[in-house]
Amino acid sequence: MRLHAKSRSRGGTEMRSSASDATALRPLPSPGDILEQLSTAVLVTDPAGGLLYANIYAEDLFGFPDHAAHLIGRPLLSAGFEEGDARRVNDLVSQVLHGRSWEGTLSTRRVDGSRLLIRARAASLLDRTGEVRGVVIVAREATLGGSRGERDRLRLLERIGERLSHSLELGVTLRQVAETLVPQFADHCLVDLYQGDKLVRRAQLHARGWWPPEGTWAQEGEPVSYPAGHFCEQAISRRETVVVADLSEKEWPAPRQSSLDTCGDVGLRSVIATPLIARGEVLGVISLALSGLTQRDQQHYSVDDGDFLGTIGSRVAIAIDNAMLFEEERRTALAFQTSLLPHDPPAVDGLTVAYKYVPAKPLETHGQGIQTQVGGDWYDIIPLSAGRVGIVIGDVEGRGARAAAIMGQLRAALRAFAQDDKPPAEILRRLDDWVRTLDPTNPDAPGEATDTPTVSCTYLVYDAWSRTLSFANAGHDAPLLITGNEVGQMEIEHKGVLLGVRGKGIPGLPTYREETRYLAPGSALVFYTDGLTDRRHRADGDGHYTEAEALEMLREAVRGAAAGSVEAIAEAAEQAVPGEIDDDMAIVVVRTSAVELSSRERNFPAEPIRVSEARRLANQTFLAWGMEQCQADLACLLVSEVVTNVVLHAAVSPSPRHEFTLDAATADGGTLDDWAGSPFADDFVAPTGRREFTLRLRRGDTAIWVEVFDPDLRLPRIRSAGENDEGGRGLYLVDQLATRWGSRPTQDGKAVWFEIPIKGGVGLP
């Protein structure tokens, strides 16, 4: 029995020995085989972050575009981590290489476009000597577990990404982030950003419409100062997410006692704060909180929630940084454009003026790509001779910096042309020639040629004393005319072609024509660019308002404000058509004076004896208008110089258009009768022909204008008189003593004018 038992025992031992021998003969799986069979992704990198190994599960999880073996040496970011997580991946490698482990949630986008949340742990890869030789990352799909609904988080993350991609306006970006997180993930969302070295509350949103009482939590636009040890201060200083699972476990410092009291009143329970970091710079901090405002299954945040907010924060930081960069670019572009436009309306006699310039929203809000939205709308009020005023409004076709630059050049060119006091039609002809000489090079694409710019423009000259409006049009919309309670478009017979079109090889285009209108006392004109009436999205449905509908809304709005100030009319015009504008727009409103302006005018024969009469008339008028005697004497001296200049030239010199005098006609022995039937008869004037000049005096609010008209076409110029010359100093005196002076051609000759201020007295109305 014992033998048998022994035999059995021996047999059993033999059987076990045989099994061991069989196992010993079968090779054990290699570490690589074991890793390939794991249902967990394993990645190994070198110290520089280059990929050394990825198992099969990692290929499936991350959706590699190629076999992992072909990606060896590629950066870890080639695993498909989204741009918002690039900084976190770099931080992961840096932290692990310094001997610290890392755990968190990352987001990756696969080749097929799907987005996946990855829960990852990372540790150092050590050799036998203990030296760090790389990084080992173990990852799994976040939706396989977690204390909160990971799939809901993923959908929330996708929704935030979509919203962030729809705007480059900082305010819109922050508001959309807050609206996405509250109330689904938080009861309170606060966003604080740095302005210089100060932290400022830029956005906040609370569940159920609750709002912190004034003087407790900081309001939007107010600075925030977090004390040392505050969870937001820790998030900024440590540059990592801080999770406070239960606020009741520890007493946390607050910016002020009233803020702490409000936390207690609202029942604040749990908080997460994460820094907003982009391009290595801390932009600010975003904090979320749970309170008694809502009833939730989970009343406190966990570490996983902190990782999730960190993932959101990295995306929000990039979106905020992009929005801030875009806003800075847009502010620069708008500052450039507005610096080319007048800021405050000038004081002009007989007119009250108001204008508005409204830039359009960035084009990406209309599905046309992201770009800085500046344009070529322009306007100007130009003081001219003798109190006359030039008014211009126009629009350079196109958008962007080139349109704004052309606009600035146009405004400068037109102001220069306007000083010649030529008729409006001639000014537009010169401006059209000038537009065609512009450099066709595209500054946005050097070496690439562009078409000659085209510009719509209306140029008008208003004389407040005669109430006449002279104008010429180059394809611009007619202004609205307000007369009493009536509002309608001012009639323009010759609309004209756009500036620059005549240079595009189109034959048979009409030239610019001048028109004249009388403006009744108290009437007003409303000028605008097409951004006011074009392509406005309907407030009551899809599509856009037609131009006729927009124009009718504009008329109604202006009619309702017609009795108000010019500023009120401009404001009503701006708000007339609902919806965001698709183009920038300019509005100019001018209203004529309801009272007549003082003036006096008399004709004199061009004789030396009349100089004293003209001076006496001027002196009486100046004193009656409230000018001080010493100032009146100075003004009368200038009147004498200008009138004397006219009389002398009228007495000794023919007009340039009169090529022949009696002496010239009879120099070769002929007689005057011989020239009677000559084709040059109209050009012949005897030097003894009688001439006249006209003295016109005009009183404004702060100055008096003197004009002297005569039939001579030659414009005067300042001469450099020698020491022994008896003349040649009159216009020099006018130039030195008058505020301004000049000359302009008229239909019958020329006008010489000067301006001198009224230094005292109230004067007559």
Secondary structure, DSSP 8 states (H G I E B T S, - for coil): -HHHHHHHHHHHHHHHHHHHHHHHHS----HHHHHHH-SSEEEEE-TTSBEEEE-HHHHHHHT-SS-GGGGTTSBGGGG-B-GGGHHHHHHHHHHHHTT--EEEEEEEE-TTS-EEEEEEEEEEEE-TTS-EEEEEEEEEEGGG--SS-HHHHHHHHHHHHHHHTT---HHHHHHHHHHHHTTTT-SEEEEEEEETTEEEEEEEEEGGG----TTSS--TTSEE---TT-HHHHHHHHTS-EEES-GGGS----SSHHHHHHHHHHT--EEEEEEEEETTEEEEEEEEEE-TTS--S--S--HHHHHHHHHHHHHHHHHHHHHHHHHHHHHHHHHHHHHTS--S---BTTEEEEEEEE----GGGGTS------EEEEEEEEE-GGG-EEEEEEEEEEESHHHHHHHHHHHHHHHHHHTTT--HHHHHHHHHHHHTTS--B-TTSTT-B-----EEEEEEEEETTTTEEEEEEEB----EEEETTEEEE---S-----BTGGGGT-TT------EEEE--TT-EEEEE-GGGTSS-B-TTSSSB--HHHHHHHHHHHHHHHTTS-HHHHHHHHHTSS-S--SS-EEEEEEEE-SS---EEEEEEES-TTHHHHHHHHHHHHHHHTT--HHHHHHHHHHHHHHHHHHHHHHHH---TT--B-HHHHTTTS--GGGGTTSTTGGGB--TT---EEEEEEEE-SSEEEEEEEES-----------TT-SSS-HHHHHHHHSSEEEEEEETTEEEEEEEEE--S-----
